Amino acid sequence: LIGIPIARDALTVAVGVDNPFQGGLTLDQLKQIFQGRITNWSEVGGPDLPIRVLNRSPDSGTYTFFQDVVLLGEPFAPDGPNVTTAQQDETTPLLRALGQDGITYSTVTQVVNQQTVRVVPIDGISPTDQNAVRTGTYPISRVTYLVVPQQTSPAAKQFIEVALSPQGQQIVQRLGFTPLQ
């Protein structure tokens, strides 16, 4: 099998629109929050309020990607009074539960048009900056691949050509991914 880069995708960190924390986070601060070592917004320049972590289901590929890139493969904080792990891979309930003190993560497309949440910049970069996602400067981004057998059919080759064409990359963008070009 071979992987053919087709697009880039980014995860976004989100807080509720009513959360008084207005700043950004570093990747290390984000790691410490999701590992339970930073537990109050005042520790990252916000108000003196506990941070309520809303984690995705371990069945989610987004959970695995976040754990690999942000936590560097280390474990998430266990569930407790201020840490909740979703039982199902659903984004909307997590976003609705953010309130004034919650934090979660999701793909940019699942968050960017929501009226009830605010995107948190990471290392001073917003995941809505398509150039930063395209170049990999935004720290929680990844390449999305088409995986095909090394010996592909003419139809598969044609599909790949279309996907990489300007028209195909426009479709990639309409689907919420960042085009490669």
C-alpha positions, 0 to 999 in steps of 0.5 A, spaced: 500 500 500 502 507 498 499 513 501 498 519 497 497 526 500 491 529 499 489 534 504 491 537 511 487 537 517 487 540 523 484 540 530 482 546 534 481 547 541 475 550 544 472 553 550 465 556 551 463 563 548 462 565 555 468 562 558 472 568 561 479 566 558 480 570 552 487 568 551 491 562 547 495 556 550 502 553 548 502 546 546 505 544 553 500 548 557 495 544 553 498 538 554 498 539 562 491 541 562 489 534 559 493 531 563 490 534 569 497 538 571 494 545 570 487 545 573 485 552 574 484 558 568 489 562 573 495 558 571 494 560 564 493 567 565 485 567 565 480 568 571 481 564 578 476 558 575 477 551 575 478 548 568 473 542 566 476 538 561 471 534 556 475 529 553 473 525 547 471 518 547 477 513 546 474 510 540 475 516 536 481 517 531 481 525 534 482 522 541 488 518 538 491 524 534 491 529 540 494 524 544 500 522 540 501 530 538 499 534 544 500 528 549 506 525 546 503 518 547 502 519 554 496 518 558 490 523 559 488 525 566 483 520 569 476 522 569 474 525 576 470 532 578 473 536 573 475 531 567 470 527 563 471 522 558 465 522 553 462 515 552 461 516 544 464 519 539 460 525 538 462 532 538 456 536 539 454 534 546 461 536 548 461 543 545 454 544 548 457 542 555 463 547 555 459 552 559 464 558 562 469 553 564 470 547 559 475 546 554 475 540 549 478 539 542 475 537 535 476 538 528 476 545 525 470 543 521 466 541 527 467 547 531 469 553 526 461 555 525 459 554 531 456 560 535 457 557 542 464 556 542 471 560 541 477 557 538 483 557 542 490 559 538 495 554 540 502 557 540 499 564 537 497 560 531 489 559 530 487 553 526 483 557 522 489 560 518 489 555 512 496 557 510 499 555 517 495 548 517 497 547 510 505 548 511 504 544 518 506 551 522 499 550 526 502 545 531 496 540 531 495 539 524 496 532 520 496 530 512 490 526 510 492 520 505 488 516 500 491 509 501 491 505 495 495 498 493 501 499 489 498 496 483 492 501 482 486 500 477 486 505 471 479 508 475 483 509 481 489 513 478 484 517 475 480 518 481 487 520 484 488 525 479 482 528 480 483 529 487 489 532 486 487 537 481 485 544 482 478 542 482 479 536 486 482 541 491 476 545 491 472 539 493 477 538 499 476 545 501 469 545 501 469 538 505 473 542 511 480 540 509 486 544 507 488 543 500 495 542 499 496 547 494 
